[in-house]
Amino acid sequence: MARTHAKGTDILIDEFSFTGISNSVGIDIANGNAEVTAFADTAATYAEGKPATNITVNAVYQVAEDAALFAVLGEATDNYLSISPAAMADGGIVWITKAHLTGDTIPTPFDSAVTLNATWAGTDPIGDGVILERDTNITSTVTGAAVQQGAVSSTQKIMCFLHVLSAAGGTLDVTIQSDNGAGFGSPTTRLTFSQVTTTAGAWVATANGAITDDYWRCVAAAGGGSPVYNIAVTFAIIPL
């Protein structure tokens, strides 16, 4: 059985790709146990807590990336992280989460490269998801392939990130559709992103279940003014 090697890991944070400048990424997910023992109980009793996500990225220092991260350090501002253990491609696996930047460290040893090491604490459960669209040159309308990612229960929601890595001219409209078959004979639009004209930040859209459809796809429509867009659309089903 083929194995996935982390050498090809892709890391997207908002509108930035850390893929070519990072040498490691760590994802830590832990559930804390809270004691709920009552007076006169015969034994200690615990309840399982909510899962907490912490992410660490170690990279080579870049001016634009560091400026963007430093600007939100200490603020209640989410970054949108999509991490794939292999080079991003339509239908590939990806982990996504919203998170607050908690640390921005820049080691500067005299005898080696200046680095940028950043840490985040998740504000949403991490999603074990799928890449619905990865396209570096969208100039018209692109309809992604159908991906069978599953239905959404009443205790779940869909979460989708739109990373715009570069934008030149015109506008971009992105929607997420579902259907009960791979042929998408009668698709339903589940998410609509705000119209894109820039790379500033990232876009997020969510919708609560229940949704019985189990096939998903992305439709990206570029128009006007000779548009050229480089985007990644990542998708996951997570608990409410």
C-alpha positions in Angstrom: 0.0 0.0 0.0 1.3 3.4 -1.0 2.2 5.8 1.9 1.9 9.6 2.0 5.2 11.4 2.5 5.2 14.7 4.3 7.8 16.2 1.9 5.0 17.3 -0.4 2.9 19.0 2.3 1.0 22.1 1.2 0.2 24.8 3.8 -2.2 27.7 3.0 -2.8 30.4 5.6 -5.3 33.0 4.4 -4.0 34.3 1.0 -0.4 33.0 1.7 1.2 29.8 0.6 3.8 28.6 3.1 4.5 25.5 1.0 7.8 26.6 -0.5 9.2 28.3 2.6 8.3 25.9 5.4 10.3 22.9 6.7 7.8 21.5 9.2 4.2 21.7 10.4 2.7 20.2 13.5 -1.0 19.5 14.3 -1.9 18.6 17.8 -5.5 17.7 18.8 -6.3 16.9 22.4 -9.4 16.4 24.5 -9.2 17.6 28.0 -10.9 15.8 30.8 -12.9 17.9 33.3 -13.6 16.5 36.8 -17.3 16.5 37.7 -17.1 14.6 40.9 -20.0 15.5 43.3 -20.0 15.5 47.1 -20.2 12.0 48.5 -19.4 10.2 45.2 -17.6 6.9 45.7 -15.1 7.7 43.0 -13.8 10.5 40.9 -15.9 11.2 37.8 -14.7 13.0 34.7 -16.4 14.3 31.5 -14.7 14.5 28.2 -13.9 18.0 27.2 -14.0 19.7 23.8 -11.1 18.9 21.4 -8.5 21.6 21.3 -6.3 22.2 18.2 -2.8 23.7 18.2 -0.8 24.2 15.0 2.8 25.1 14.6 4.5 26.1 11.3 8.2 26.6 11.0 9.3 28.5 7.9 11.9 30.7 6.4 11.3 34.4 7.1 9.2 36.3 4.5 8.4 40.0 4.9 4.8 40.0 3.6 3.8 36.8 5.5 5.3 38.0 8.8 3.7 41.5 8.4 0.3 39.9 7.9 0.7 37.6 10.9 2.1 40.2 13.2 -0.8 42.5 12.4 -3.3 40.1 14.0 -1.1 38.8 16.8 -3.0 39.2 20.1 -6.3 40.1 18.4 -9.5 38.1 18.2 -8.9 37.6 14.5 -9.1 34.2 12.8 -6.7 32.9 10.3 -7.9 30.2 8.0 -5.5 27.3 7.7 -5.6 24.5 5.1 -2.9 21.8 5.4 -2.6 18.9 2.9 0.0 16.2 3.5 0.5 16.0 -0.3 0.7 18.6 -3.1 -2.9 20.0 -3.3 -5.0 18.6 -6.1 -8.7 18.3 -6.6 -10.1 15.5 -4.5 -7.1 15.3 -2.2 -7.2 15.2 1.5 -6.8 18.3 3.6 -7.1 19.4 7.2 -8.8 22.8 7.8 -9.5 25.0 10.8 -10.0 28.5 11.9 -7.4 29.6 14.5 -6.0 32.5 16.5 -2.4 33.3 16.1 -0.8 32.9 19.5 2.9 33.2 18.7 5.2 34.8 16.1 8.8 34.0 16.7 11.7 35.1 14.5 15.0 33.3 15.4 17.9 35.2 13.9 21.1 33.2 14.4 24.2 34.8 13.0 25.3 31.6 11.2 22.0 30.5 9.6 18.8 31.6 7.9 16.3 33.9 9.6 13.2 31.8 10.3 9.5 32.5 11.0 8.0 30.1 13.5 4.3 30.7 14.2 1.7 28.9 16.4 -2.1 28.9 16.3 -4.9 27.8 18.7 -8.0 26.5 17.0 -11.3 28.3 17.4 -13.3 25.6 15.6 -12.9 21.8 15.4 -10.3 20.7 12.8 -12.0 19.3 9.7 -10.7 16.2 8.0 -11.8 17.3 4.6 -11.2 17.4 0.9 -9.9 19.8 -1.8 -12.8 20.8 -4.0 -10.8 23.0 -6.3 -7.1 23.8 -6.8 -6.5 25.9 -9.9 -3.7 28.4 -10.6 -5.2 29.9 -13.7 -9.0 30.5 -13.6 -10.0 32.8 -16.5 -13.6 31.8 -17.1 -16.0 29.3 -15.4 -14.6 26.2 -13.9 -16.7 23.4 -12.6 -14.9 21.0 -10.2 -15.3 17.3 -10.2 -17.9 15.6 -8.0 -16.5 14.4 -4.7 -18.4 12.0 -2.4 -17.6 13.4 1.0 -20.8 12.3 2.8 -24.1 13.6 4.0 -24.4 16.2 6.9 -26.4 15.3 10.0 -28.4 17.7 12.1 -25.5 17.9 14.6 -23.0 18.8 11.9 -22.2 21.7 9.6 -20.2 22.2 6.4 -17.2 24.6 6.5 -15.4 25.8 3.4 -12.4 28.0 2.9 -11.6 30.0 -0.2 -7.9 30.9 -0.5 -7.2 33.5 -3.2 -3.4 33.3 -3.7 -3.3 35.8 -6.6 -5.9 37.9 -8.4 -5.6 40.0 -11.6 -8.5 41.8 -13.1 -12.2 41.1 -13.2 -14.2 39.3 -10.5 -14.6 35.8 -9.2 -17.8 34.2 -7.9 -17.5 30.9 -6.1 -20.3 28.5 -5.0 -20.4 25.1 -3.4 -23.1 22.7 -4.7 -24.4 19.3 -3.5 -26.3 16.5 -5.1 -27.3 12.9 -4.4 -25.4 11.5 -7.4 -22.1 12.0 -9.0 -23.7 13.2 -12.2 -25.1 16.3 -10.5 -28.4 16.1 -12.4 -30.2 18.5 -10.0 -27.5 20.4 -8.0 -28.4 22.5 -5.0 -26.2 25.5 -4.1 -25.3 25.2 -0.4 -22.7 28.0 0.0 -22.1 31.3 -1.9 -18.9 33.3 -1.2 -18.8 37.0 -1.4 -17.5 38.2 -4.8 -13.7 38.3 -5.0 -11.6 41.0 -6.6 -8.5 40.8 -4.4 -6.3 38.5 -2.4 -6.9 40.3 0.9 -7.4 37.7 3.7 -9.4 34.5 3.0 -13.1 33.8 2.7 -15.1 31.3 4.8 -18.6 30.0 4.4 -20.6 27.6 6.6 -24.1 26.0 6.6 -25.7 23.7 9.2 -27.1 20.3 8.5 -29.1 18.2 8.0 -28.2 17.8 4.3 -28.9 14.4 2.8 -26.9 14.9 -0.4 -23.4 13.2 -0.2 -21.7 14.5 -3.4 -20.1 18.0 -3.4 -18.4 20.2 -6.0 -17.1 23.8 -6.5 -18.1 26.2 -9.3 -15.8 29.2 -9.8 -16.8 31.8 -12.3 -14.4 34.5 -13.4 -15.5 37.3 -15.5 -14.9 40.9 -16.8 -11.6 42.6 -17.3 -9.3 39.7 -18.4 -9.4 37.9 -15.0 -6.8 35.5 -13.8 -7.2 33.9 -10.4 -5.1 31.4 -8.4 -7.3 29.7 -5.8 -7.8 26.8 -3.5 -11.1 25.7 -2.1 -11.1 23.4 0.9 -14.1 21.7 2.4 -14.9 19.7 5.5 -17.9 18.4 7.6 -17.4 19.3 11.3 -19.5 19.2 14.5 -21.8 22.1 15.3 
